[in-house]
Structure formats: structure tokens, C-alpha cells
Amino acid sequence: MLDTTRYTDRGKYLGPALQAAVTGLADGDSTSIAPPHSATQVHIMANIMHAVAQPGGGIGESMAGVDLVHKGLGDSFGNMAAAYMPEISQKLYDGDSAKYIFLTNSEDPSGLGRPEDVGRFLSAVSEDPAGRAGIVLGESIYTSGLMETHLSDPSLFDGPDRQVLESIGSNAGLIEGIVAHSVADSEVRDAVEGQNAYNEDLKAKGDYAKTWISTGMTFLKVPERLGGDVMGGFLGGGIGAVASAAVDHLLDGQKMSGARDEALYQSAGDLYDSRASVSR
């Protein structure tokens, strides 16, 4: 199906269909509660990530995976990345304690394939302004809820609070650092021309992202094996309030300006500089 986007404009229809398949929620549905990811859904998401991650020839003989992002699929890919932040976080985190820090009720938390595929997928999707906004907002919602949850119930992790917070912050910085690199790797002229587009998409996605909190699309739930249920409740609970505030704060801080662009291009040469900045 992805390969056929080379010859048609079906991407704008295929994207929402794939999004519904891997999240269990129809695009725009703000009333249902998202079900836990099944092993089959994670497998489909892994295949999509692998397809997008291919540097060339992975989808078709003349189509690199990144081309899919520019065929009307970038927006949906960003929403899908937001929904899979728990699995993405576990896959990118370099440590045995990932499953105890990056909580999820997914049936296959580690099933997204290789870390290289996940990183390249995030980088490729970040080339689309709406896709980039989805990644950043999804990561922020998951991170804020995750930190609030661990601070509210320290028993979830058998270790010091500092280790949990540093691990969450470090991983958030890694994900946003990948996004920053993707922007920096584009031509400065093209990025500046796309500045207004990103700001508009970020605002639109921010309003939409708040529905993710009420529907549980970022899957802030404690697994049954840890004796938990819903983290604070999605509707009217503390987690929702913290995550909503995080979205509002992020919308102000993430808007691109000429000064921010210039600083980004100068500093993004080192991934670890970007990661340290976001962690702080």
C-alpha cells in the first residue's frame, strides 16, 4: 500500500487509515478511549517504521522511505509516533530498567524493531511540519505524565527518584534532539521558508493533541503486572491537567523565530548538546 503512493495521491487517505489501524482510534475521534496496543498493531507499526527508515530502494526501486513523508503521510506518521511514545522510549533507552521507567500497557513494548529504524523514522517524519509537531507534542505529553506518575507513586520503580527523572529527561532530549537534527539537516533557506508553516501546524496540532489526553492515546497507564490501572485518570485527573499545561507551555516555547532558527542551526551539530539542552 505504501509503495502505491508513488503513482497516486492516496497518501492523504492511507495515512489516517494506517493511523486508525495502529492506534485503535479513528482519526478525529475524541470520545472513545484508545485500547492497549496489541502485538499485531505493534508489528504493523514496526513495519511502517522500517519502510520509512529505508535510505533508498526499501519501498520501491526508485523510492526512498523518506519520500513517503512528503506524499501526504507526514501528518499521520506524526500522530502515530505520538501514540507510540512508550514503545519508542523503551526502544531508544539504553538500559535494562526501561520497562520499569517508561510505563506502558502495550502487549509488545519492545516490538518496534531496531533502534536505528525508530530514530530514522522520527528524523524523516520531522521533515514534515505537521509530523514534527505531532512528535514533539506527543513526547511532551508522555514525558510530563510519566514524571508526574513516578513522583506520585515512587514504588513503581525500585530505585532513586533522581535516576527515574534523569532517565526520562535524557530520553526526551534524545527524541527532541533527533527532531532538531532533522530540521538542521535541511537547507537553511528551506527551513526559514517553512517557519510559518511549522508555527501554524504546531498551533493546530496543539489543539488536537489535547484530545489525545482525554482519549488516552499516549497510553499513560500502569501495566497490570505492576498493580496499576489508569494513571490519575484521563478525564479531570491530575495527569490530564499536567499534560494539558505542558502542551500550552510547549506551544509558546517551540514556536520558531529567526533567532531560534539561527541558534538551532549553530548548535545542532552535536546531538548530545541538543539532548542536554532538552533534559535541563
Residue pairs with C-beta under 8 A, 6 or more apart in sequence:
1 14
1 18
2 14
2 48
2 51
2 59
2 68
2 73
3 59
3 60
3 63
4 10
5 11
5 14
5 68
5 71
5 72
5 73
6 59
6 60
6 62
6 63
6 67
6 71
9 71
9 72
10 72
11 68
11 71
11 72
11 73
12 72
12 73
14 72
14 73
15 72
15 73
15 74
15 75
15 76
15 77
16 26
16 27
16 76
18 44
18 48
18 73
18 76
18 80
19 27
19 76
19 79
19 80
19 83
20 26
20 27
21 41
21 44
22 37
22 41
22 42
22 44
22 45
22 48
22 80
22 83
22 84
23 34
23 37
23 41
23 79
23 80
23 83
23 217
24 34
24 35
24 37
24 41
25 32
25 34
25 215
25 217
26 32
27 76
27 79
29 215
30 211
30 214
30 215
31 215
32 215
33 215
33 216
33 234
34 83
34 215
34 216
34 217
34 219
36 105
36 106
36 107
36 219
36 221
37 45
37 84
37 87
37 104
37 106
37 107
37 108
37 219
38 107
38 108
39 107
39 108
39 111
42 84
42 87
42 106
42 107
42 108
42 111
42 112
43 108
43 111
45 80
45 84
45 87
45 112
46 111
46 112
46 113
46 117
48 77
48 80
48 121
49 112
49 113
49 117
49 118
49 121
50 58
50 113
50 114
50 117
51 58
51 59
51 65
51 68
52 65
52 66
52 68
52 69
52 77
52 120
52 121
52 124
52 125
53 65
53 116
53 117
53 118
53 120
53 121
53 124
54 64
54 65
55 64
55 65
55 66
55 120
56 64
56 65
57 63
57 64
58 64
58 65
59 65
59 67
59 68
65 120
65 124
66 124
66 127
68 77
68 124
69 77
69 124
69 125
69 127
69 128
69 131
70 127
70 128
74 125
74 127
74 128
74 130
74 131
75 128
75 130
75 131
75 134
77 121
77 125
77 128
77 131
77 134
78 125
78 128
78 130
78 131
78 132
78 133
78 134
78 135
78 138
78 205
79 134
79 138
81 88
81 121
81 122
81 125
81 131
81 134
81 135
81 138
82 134
82 135
82 137
82 138
82 139
82 141
82 142
82 209
82 212
82 217
82 218
83 138
83 212
83 217
83 218
83 219
84 112
85 138
85 139
85 141
85 142
85 218
85 219
86 102
86 103
86 104
86 106
86 109
86 142
86 218
86 219
87 104
87 106
87 108
87 109
87 110
87 111
87 112
88 112
88 118
88 122
88 175
89 98
89 102
89 142
89 171
89 175
90 98
90 99
90 102
90 104
90 109
90 110
91 110
91 112
91 113
91 115
91 118
92 115
92 118
92 119
92 171
92 174
92 175
93 101
93 102
93 167
93 171
95 101
95 167
97 157
97 159
97 163
97 167
99 109
99 110
100 156
100 157
100 158
101 146
101 150
101 157
101 164
101 167
101 168
102 109
102 146
102 168
102 171
103 146
103 149
103 156
103 220
103 221
103 222
103 223
103 226
103 228
103 231
104 219
104 221
104 223
105 219
105 221
105 222
105 223
105 224
106 219
112 118
119 178
122 135
122 175
122 178
122 179
122 182
123 178
123 179
123 181
123 182
124 182
125 131
125 132
125 134
125 135
126 132
126 135
126 178
126 179
126 182
126 183
127 182
127 186
129 194
129 197
129 198
129 200
129 201
129 202
130 201
130 204
130 205
132 179
132 182
132 183
132 198
132 201
133 198
133 201
133 202
133 204
133 205
133 206
134 205
134 209
135 175
135 179
136 176
136 179
136 202
136 250
136 254
137 202
137 205
137 206
137 209
137 247
137 250
138 209
138 212
138 218
139 172
139 175
139 176
140 172
140 243
140 246
140 247
140 250
141 209
141 212
141 213
141 218
141 243
141 246
141 247
142 218
142 219
142 220
143 168
143 169
143 172
143 246
144 242
144 243
144 245
144 246
145 218
145 220
145 231
145 232
145 239
145 242
145 243
146 168
146 220
147 165
147 168
148 231
148 232
148 238
148 239
148 242
149 156
149 220
149 222
149 231
149 232
149 239
150 156
150 157
150 161
150 164
150 165
150 168
151 161
152 232
152 238
153 228
154 161
156 222
156 226
156 228
157 163
157 164
166 279
169 278
169 279
169 280
170 275
170 279
172 278
172 279
173 274
173 275
173 276
173 277
173 278
173 279
174 271
174 275
176 274
176 275
176 278
177 271
177 272
177 274
177 275
177 278
178 271
180 264
180 268
180 274
181 268
181 271
181 274
183 191
183 264
183 268
184 264
184 265
184 268
184 269
188 261
188 265
191 261
191 265
192 258
192 261
195 256
195 257
195 258
195 261
198 256
199 255
199 256
202 251
202 254
202 255
203 251
206 247
206 248
206 250
206 251
209 247
210 244
210 247
211 217
212 218
213 234
213 239
213 240
213 243
213 244
213 247
214 234
214 235
214 240
215 234
216 230
216 234
218 243
220 230
220 231
220 232
220 234
220 239
220 243
221 228
221 229
221 230
221 231
222 228
222 229
222 230
222 231
230 237
231 237
231 239
232 238
232 239
232 240
233 239
233 240
234 240
267 273
267 274
267 277
268 274
